[in-house]
Every structure is written in C-alpha cells, then in structure tokens.
Amino acid sequence: MPHLDTEILHADMKFSADSAITPSIPFTATFVARDAQEFAEMASTPQHSRYYTRYGNPLHERIGHLVARLEGAESGLCFSSGMGGIAASILSQVKAGDHVVAQNNHYMATSKIMTELLPRFGVQTTLVDQTDVSAFAAAMQPNTRLIHLETPANPTMALTDLAGVCALAKAAQALVSCDNTFASPINQKPMSFGVDIVMHSATKYLSGHHDITAGVVVASKALCEQIWHTAITLGATQSPFDAWLLLRSLRTLPIRVRQHNATALSVATFLEGHPGIERVFYPGLPSHPQFDLARKQMTGFGGVMSVWVRGDYARTTAFVSRLNLFRHAVSLGGVESLAVHAAAMWAGTMNDAQMQQAQIQPNAVRLSIGLEAAEDLQDDLSQALA
C-alpha cells in the first residue's frame, strides 16, 4: 500500500469524470437520468453520488473514499458538520429500550445527545470515567447497544484505552463508535483496535483552514448504509462547495498534521518549564498520566493541549487577552493558532457541577497549535505570561 502522503493524492482518481487535475464542483441539487431504468437504479441505490445531493454527490463520494482509506474502513459519508455525522451515526444504531455507554468528557453537543436527547426517546445512557476500562465494564448492561468514545478529549487530553474497551464491547456484542477529531487519522486509527464507526469534525484537522464546517463518518459498507438512511432523513447535507474545499484540504493533511505534532510538542515542553504555568496536559509529554497509552495507540500526539495558568480566573483572562499570535477563538486544527479560556467558553452551557465533573478549572486554557514557527509561538506565550 502506498505511503499516506501518496494515497491522499491519488486514491480517489478513479472517480474522475474528466481529464481535469482538480475536480470540478457540481453545483447542482439534482442529476438527470438517461432513461427510466437508470432513474430507478439511481433512486434505489444507497449513497448514489449522482441522484440528489442530499443522498450523495460526486465530491462526497471522493471524500468518503479517501477518509475511509486513511482510517482503514470500507466506506464513508459526508455531513455539513461533525455533529451532523455524530448524531446520524448514534441515532441510526439505537432505539427505545437500548442502552448506551459514553464518557464523562465529550464535546459538549455530544454530551447533550447523551444526557438530554437520547433519554427523551427512551434510550438509557451511562457516563463513565474514560481513563478506567473497568468503569466501562461495570456500566455494561444486557441491553447495551453502543459504546461511544472520544480520545483524546477535553479538557485534560484524557485518553481512552481503545483496545481495552473494544474487547469488552465485542464480548457483549455491542458496537463501538469513536470521535477521532483530536487525533486525526494520521495520528490514530481506532478501527485497528476494533472500533466499528469513526467520526470526524472535518471542520478541524481534515479541512485545517478554519473556513468550513463539515463532518465525515467512516465504517463498514453495511453500517454506512444504515447511517445513510438516517442521515438523509435528518438532512445535515454538505454543500458541494464545502465538499470541494474539504477535498482540497485533505491533500495536505499528512504534512500539516506532522507539523502540528512537532510544533505542539515543542510548545508543550517549553510551557511545562515556564514558572507562569502550573500544569500542561499534552499526551506527548512523559508527565501526562497516560503517556504510555498514548505511545501505544497514537503515532503522533496532535496540536491541542490544555494548560493551567498559575493564578486565578482574572489572571487567566489577562493572559489570553495579551496573546498576539494566538487568536482568541473556539475550534482547533487549523493553520492559525487559537487560544480559549475554557471556563469562559463553557460558562454559558455548563453549570458549576458539570464543569467540576469535566475537570474544567478557572485557570484552564486550551491551546490549538497552528503552523507558525514554534519559536514565535513561545515568544508570544512568554510575553503574555510576563
């Protein structure tokens, strides 16, 4: 099999409809059939790429194929956001009376699916400490249908033992889904440990330029077809132009992620030795409590870290406001470095008890390391901490 850098450039060439190096953008909602027989085939084929764009699109087909190849899956689906993909994936697999095990720490909208949406429709959920495989085992019930994971996860870059959780899920005949956004398929391949469904907020590393919202889900052909049936009902359809931008960005994913990895490790090491920082949470540091697990299931450690500024809420707010190269904005995985005061970001959606459970400290800052020079980022952090 070719190297990832080659694969991402050439693996979708079989879908080319003409001789153009760069795929064209099919700005159309619907596609013409030549005759009644072809129309019937288009209308009845799941994920058909040339029937109706909510059902599929030529660019969706290429993206799904590429990300599936990166993750080691059979098939892929595109969505207008990561949450569109996560919601469709989970809702396609559960029904009233089923039970889902998930983590205490997830992306906030995912947590709301677990704590608010699923219970409204008769699906039980249990949230556990993701760092403890025995907690997953203890939460399993006879009606457990799905275990949903996210690793690494906010705010302390905590990891989930993918092999350990997948082993107990297999014994219980439960499916495992995993949000692989923070790692990207360059750094971590959950399916190699037994995960059934992998999802990405492609808004982050896969697109990598802070210019679109998008989602991608990959799985077996059978599971993707099940998810697709739910997706076309929910309607989180990715536009052709956003799909084109995402496809363009995927071409540089391996080289971008390698640079994110290298710069983030340099910045994390620098901050760990700075007197203005109380603690650094980054899976690539030996001080991370799950460093051994990180080395076991990740080949790189990503561009996101959390730090505890030495001081209180006000001191932390002042630090973020003095940063120059780091933009004060949510999201991650793009070419520009971003910083966000975690307690301020989640204050509007989480109460004090929820923030305490999620280990969100008043002095916690999440840093998404972009593609700037490590030395320049370190200088910016130093002056802001002075």
C-alpha positions as CSV (number, residue, x, y, z in Angstrom):
1,M,0.0,0.0,0.0
2,P,1.4,3.5,-0.9
3,H,2.5,5.9,1.8
4,L,-0.2,8.1,3.2
5,D,1.2,11.2,1.5
6,T,0.8,9.4,-1.8
7,E,-2.5,7.7,-1.0
8,I,-4.2,11.0,-0.1
9,L,-3.3,12.5,-3.5
10,H,-4.2,9.6,-5.8
11,A,-6.6,7.2,-4.2
12,D,-9.7,8.9,-5.5
13,M,-8.6,9.3,-9.1
14,K,-10.8,6.5,-10.2
15,F,-13.8,8.8,-9.6
16,S,-12.6,11.4,-12.0
17,A,-15.2,12.2,-14.6
18,D,-12.9,14.1,-17.0
19,S,-9.2,15.0,-17.6
20,A,-9.0,17.9,-15.1
21,I,-6.4,17.5,-12.4
22,T,-8.6,19.4,-9.9
23,P,-12.2,18.0,-9.6
24,S,-14.9,20.4,-10.7
25,I,-17.7,21.5,-8.3
26,P,-21.1,20.0,-9.2
27,F,-23.3,23.0,-8.2
28,T,-26.5,21.1,-8.6
29,A,-29.2,19.7,-6.3
30,T,-30.3,17.0,-8.7
31,F,-28.9,14.9,-11.6
32,V,-30.5,13.8,-14.9
33,A,-31.2,10.1,-15.7
34,R,-30.9,9.0,-19.3
35,D,-34.0,6.7,-19.1
36,A,-36.5,5.1,-16.7
37,Q,-34.2,2.2,-16.0
38,E,-31.3,4.4,-15.0
39,F,-33.6,6.6,-12.9
40,A,-34.9,3.5,-11.0
41,E,-31.3,2.4,-10.3
42,M,-30.3,5.9,-9.1
43,A,-33.3,6.2,-6.8
44,S,-32.8,2.8,-5.2
45,T,-29.0,2.7,-4.7
46,P,-27.8,3.9,-1.2
47,Q,-25.2,6.6,-1.3
48,H,-25.7,7.1,-5.1
49,S,-23.4,10.0,-6.0
50,R,-25.5,11.3,-8.9
51,Y,-29.2,11.2,-7.9
52,Y,-29.9,14.1,-5.5
53,T,-27.3,15.9,-3.4
54,R,-28.9,15.1,-0.1
55,Y,-28.4,11.5,-1.0
56,G,-24.9,11.9,-2.3
57,N,-22.6,13.9,-4.5
58,P,-19.5,13.2,-6.6
59,L,-17.4,15.1,-4.2
60,H,-18.9,13.3,-1.2
61,E,-18.0,10.1,-2.8
62,R,-14.4,11.1,-3.2
63,I,-14.0,12.4,0.3
64,G,-15.7,9.4,1.8
65,H,-13.4,7.1,-0.1
66,L,-10.3,9.0,0.9
67,V,-11.1,9.2,4.6
68,A,-12.2,5.6,4.7
69,R,-8.8,4.6,3.2
70,L,-7.0,6.7,5.8
71,E,-8.9,5.1,8.6
72,G,-8.9,1.5,7.3
73,A,-12.7,1.5,6.7
74,E,-14.8,0.3,3.8
75,S,-17.0,3.3,3.2
76,G,-17.5,6.9,4.2
77,L,-20.2,9.6,4.4
78,C,-20.1,13.4,4.4
79,F,-22.1,15.8,6.5
80,S,-22.5,19.6,6.9
81,S,-20.9,19.4,10.4
82,G,-19.2,17.0,12.7
83,M,-22.3,16.9,14.9
84,G,-24.5,16.1,11.9
85,G,-22.3,12.9,11.5
86,I,-22.2,12.1,15.1
87,A,-26.0,12.5,15.6
88,A,-26.8,10.4,12.5
89,S,-24.4,7.7,13.5
90,I,-25.7,7.3,17.0
91,L,-29.4,7.7,16.1
92,S,-29.0,5.1,13.4
93,Q,-27.9,2.4,15.9
94,V,-30.2,2.8,18.9
95,K,-33.9,2.6,19.6
96,A,-36.1,2.9,22.7
97,G,-35.1,0.4,25.3
98,D,-31.4,0.3,24.3
99,H,-28.6,1.4,26.5
100,V,-25.5,3.5,25.5
101,V,-22.3,3.8,27.5
102,A,-20.3,7.0,26.9
103,Q,-17.7,9.2,28.7
104,N,-18.0,11.9,31.3
105,N,-16.0,14.1,28.9
106,H,-17.2,14.7,25.4
107,Y,-17.6,17.5,23.0
108,M,-20.4,19.5,24.6
109,A,-23.0,18.9,21.9
110,T,-22.2,15.1,22.1
111,S,-22.7,15.2,25.8
112,K,-26.1,16.8,25.3
113,I,-27.1,13.9,22.9
114,M,-26.2,11.5,25.8
115,T,-27.8,13.4,28.7
116,E,-30.8,15.1,27.0
117,L,-31.7,13.8,23.5
118,L,-31.4,10.0,23.9
119,P,-33.3,9.8,27.2
120,R,-36.2,11.7,25.6
121,F,-36.6,8.9,23.2
122,G,-36.3,6.0,25.7
123,V,-32.6,5.3,25.3
124,Q,-30.7,4.8,28.6
125,T,-27.2,6.3,28.9
126,T,-24.4,5.8,31.4
127,L,-21.4,8.1,31.5
128,V,-18.1,6.8,32.9
129,D,-14.5,7.9,33.5
130,Q,-12.9,7.3,30.1
131,T,-9.5,6.6,31.7
132,D,-10.8,3.5,33.5
133,V,-11.7,0.4,31.4
134,S,-13.2,-1.3,34.4
135,A,-15.7,1.6,34.6
136,F,-16.9,0.8,31.1
137,A,-17.2,-2.9,32.1
138,A,-19.2,-2.1,35.2
139,A,-21.6,0.1,33.2
140,M,-22.4,-2.6,30.6
141,Q,-26.0,-3.9,30.7
142,P,-27.8,-6.7,28.8
143,N,-29.4,-4.1,26.5
144,T,-26.1,-2.1,25.9
145,R,-26.1,-1.5,22.1
146,L,-23.4,1.1,21.7
147,I,-20.3,2.4,23.4
148,H,-19.3,5.9,22.3
149,L,-15.7,7.2,22.7
150,E,-13.7,10.3,22.1
151,T,-9.9,10.2,22.6
152,P,-8.1,12.5,23.3
153,A,-10.9,14.5,24.9
154,N,-11.2,17.9,26.5
155,P,-10.2,19.5,28.8
156,T,-7.2,17.4,30.1
157,M,-6.5,15.5,26.9
158,A,-7.6,12.3,28.7
159,L,-7.3,9.1,26.6
160,T,-9.5,6.1,26.3
161,D,-7.9,2.6,26.0
162,L,-9.3,1.7,22.6
163,A,-8.2,-1.9,22.6
164,G,-9.5,-2.5,26.2
165,V,-12.9,-1.0,25.6
166,C,-13.3,-2.7,22.2
167,A,-12.5,-6.1,23.8
168,L,-15.3,-5.8,26.3
169,A,-17.7,-4.4,23.7
170,K,-17.1,-7.4,21.4
171,A,-17.7,-9.8,24.3
172,A,-21.1,-8.1,24.9
173,Q,-21.9,-7.9,21.1
174,A,-22.1,-4.1,21.4
175,L,-20.9,-1.6,18.7
176,V,-18.2,1.0,19.4
177,S,-18.1,4.4,17.8
178,C,-15.2,6.9,18.3
179,D,-14.8,10.6,17.6
180,N,-11.2,10.8,16.2
181,T,-11.2,14.5,15.6
182,F,-8.5,15.5,18.1
183,A,-6.1,12.8,16.8
184,S,-6.9,12.7,13.1
185,P,-6.3,9.5,11.1
186,I,-2.7,10.5,10.7
187,N,-2.0,10.0,14.5
188,Q,-4.6,7.4,15.4
189,K,-6.6,4.6,13.7
190,P,-9.3,3.5,16.1
191,M,-10.5,0.7,13.7
192,S,-7.2,-1.0,14.1
193,F,-8.2,-1.6,17.8
194,G,-11.7,-2.8,16.9
195,V,-13.8,0.4,16.7
196,D,-16.8,0.0,14.3
197,I,-17.7,3.6,13.4
198,V,-15.2,6.5,13.3
199,M,-16.4,10.1,13.0
200,H,-14.6,13.4,12.5
201,S,-15.5,17.0,12.8
202,A,-13.9,17.8,9.5
203,T,-14.1,21.4,10.5
204,K,-10.9,20.8,12.4
205,Y,-7.8,19.0,11.1
206,L,-9.3,17.4,8.0
207,S,-10.1,20.8,6.5
208,G,-7.5,22.6,8.5
209,H,-8.1,26.2,7.4
210,H,-11.0,27.5,9.7
211,D,-13.1,28.1,6.6
212,I,-15.8,25.4,6.6
213,T,-17.9,23.3,8.9
214,A,-18.0,19.7,7.9
215,G,-18.2,16.1,9.2
216,V,-17.1,12.7,7.9
217,V,-18.1,9.3,9.2
218,V,-16.5,6.0,8.1
219,A,-17.4,2.4,8.8
220,S,-18.2,-0.9,7.1
221,K,-20.4,-0.7,4.0
222,A,-23.3,-2.2,5.9
223,L,-23.0,0.3,8.8
224,C,-22.6,3.2,6.5
225,E,-25.8,2.3,4.7
226,Q,-27.6,2.2,8.0
227,I,-26.2,5.6,8.9
228,W,-27.0,7.0,5.4
229,H,-30.7,6.1,5.8
230,T,-30.8,8.2,9.0
231,A,-28.7,10.9,7.5
232,I,-31.0,11.6,4.5
233,T,-33.9,11.9,7.0
234,L,-32.0,14.4,9.3
235,G,-30.7,16.3,6.3
236,A,-27.3,17.5,7.5
237,T,-26.1,17.7,3.9
238,Q,-22.7,19.0,3.0
239,S,-22.8,21.6,0.2
240,P,-20.8,20.9,-3.0
241,F,-18.5,24.0,-2.4
242,D,-17.7,23.0,1.2
243,A,-17.0,19.4,-0.1
244,W,-14.6,20.8,-2.7
245,L,-12.8,22.9,-0.1
246,L,-12.5,19.8,2.2
247,L,-11.2,17.6,-0.6
248,R,-8.6,20.3,-1.5
249,S,-7.5,20.4,2.2
250,L,-7.3,16.6,2.6
251,R,-4.4,16.6,0.1
252,T,-2.1,18.3,2.6
253,L,-3.4,16.6,5.8
254,P,-0.4,14.3,6.4
255,I,2.2,17.1,6.1
256,R,0.1,19.5,8.1
257,V,-0.5,17.1,11.0
258,R,3.1,16.2,11.2
259,Q,4.0,19.9,11.6
260,H,1.2,20.4,14.2
261,N,2.6,17.4,16.1
262,A,6.2,18.7,16.1
263,T,5.3,22.3,17.0
264,A,2.9,21.3,19.7
265,L,5.4,19.1,21.4
266,S,8.0,21.9,21.3
267,V,5.5,24.4,22.8
268,A,4.2,21.9,25.4
269,T,7.8,21.2,26.6
270,F,8.5,24.9,26.8
271,L,5.4,25.7,28.8
272,E,6.0,22.8,31.2
273,G,9.2,24.5,32.2
274,H,7.7,28.0,32.5
275,P,7.2,29.4,36.0
276,G,3.9,31.1,34.9
277,I,2.3,27.7,34.1
278,E,1.1,25.4,36.8
279,R,0.5,22.3,34.6
280,V,0.4,21.2,31.0
281,F,-1.8,18.4,29.7
282,Y,-0.5,17.0,26.4
283,P,-0.4,13.3,25.5
284,G,3.1,13.6,24.1
285,L,4.7,14.7,27.4
286,P,6.1,12.0,29.7
287,S,4.3,13.9,32.5
288,H,0.9,13.1,31.0
289,P,-0.7,10.4,33.3
290,Q,-1.5,8.2,30.2
291,F,1.7,8.8,28.3
292,D,2.3,5.0,28.0
293,L,-1.1,4.5,26.5
294,A,-0.6,7.5,24.1
295,R,2.6,5.9,22.8
296,K,0.8,2.6,22.4
297,Q,-2.2,3.7,20.4
298,M,-1.1,7.0,18.8
299,T,1.8,7.6,16.3
300,G,1.7,11.4,16.9
301,F,0.1,13.5,19.6
302,G,-1.7,16.3,17.8
303,G,-1.7,20.0,18.1
304,V,-4.0,20.6,21.1
305,M,-3.1,21.0,24.7
306,S,-4.6,22.4,27.9
307,V,-2.6,24.4,30.4
308,W,-3.3,25.7,33.9
309,V,-2.1,29.2,34.3
310,R,-0.5,29.9,37.6
311,G,-3.1,32.2,39.1
312,D,-6.9,32.7,39.3
313,Y,-9.7,33.4,36.7
314,A,-8.7,37.1,36.3
315,R,-5.0,36.2,35.8
316,T,-6.0,33.7,33.2
317,T,-8.3,36.1,31.4
318,A,-5.5,38.7,31.3
319,F,-3.0,36.1,29.9
320,V,-5.4,35.2,27.0
321,S,-6.1,38.9,26.2
322,R,-2.3,39.7,25.9
323,L,-1.6,37.0,23.3
324,N,-0.9,38.3,19.8
325,L,-0.2,35.4,17.5
326,F,-2.8,33.1,19.2
327,R,-6.3,34.2,18.1
328,H,-8.9,34.2,20.9
329,A,-11.4,31.9,19.3
330,V,-13.0,28.5,19.6
331,S,-12.3,25.5,17.4
332,L,-8.9,23.8,16.6
333,G,-6.9,22.0,14.0
334,G,-6.4,25.0,11.7
335,V,-3.3,26.7,10.3
336,E,-3.6,29.6,12.8
337,S,-3.0,29.0,16.5
338,L,-6.0,29.6,18.7
339,A,-6.4,30.1,22.5
340,V,-9.6,29.9,24.6
341,H,-10.2,30.3,28.3
342,A,-12.1,27.1,29.0
343,A,-14.1,28.3,31.9
344,A,-15.3,31.3,30.0
345,M,-16.1,29.2,26.9
346,W,-18.3,26.7,28.8
347,A,-19.9,29.1,31.3
348,G,-22.9,29.6,29.2
349,T,-23.6,25.9,28.6
350,M,-22.5,24.1,31.8
351,N,-23.3,24.7,35.4
352,D,-20.7,24.6,38.2
353,A,-21.3,21.0,38.9
354,Q,-20.9,20.0,35.3
355,M,-17.7,22.0,34.9
356,Q,-16.3,20.4,38.1
357,Q,-17.2,16.9,36.7
358,A,-15.5,17.7,33.4
359,Q,-12.4,19.0,35.4
360,I,-12.7,22.5,33.9
361,Q,-10.6,24.7,36.1
362,P,-11.0,28.5,36.3
363,N,-7.3,28.9,35.2
364,A,-7.5,26.4,32.3
365,V,-6.7,27.5,28.8
366,R,-6.9,25.3,25.6
367,L,-4.3,26.0,23.0
368,S,-4.6,24.8,19.4
369,I,-1.2,25.0,17.9
370,G,-1.2,26.0,14.2
371,L,1.6,26.2,11.6
372,E,3.5,29.2,12.9
373,A,7.2,28.7,13.9
374,A,7.5,27.2,17.4
375,E,9.9,29.9,18.5
376,D,7.5,32.7,17.6
377,L,4.7,31.0,19.5
378,Q,6.9,30.5,22.5
379,D,7.9,34.2,22.4
380,D,4.2,35.2,22.3
381,L,3.3,32.9,25.2
382,S,6.3,34.3,27.2
383,Q,5.3,37.9,26.8
384,A,1.6,37.1,27.7
385,L,2.7,35.3,30.9
386,A,5.1,38.1,32.0
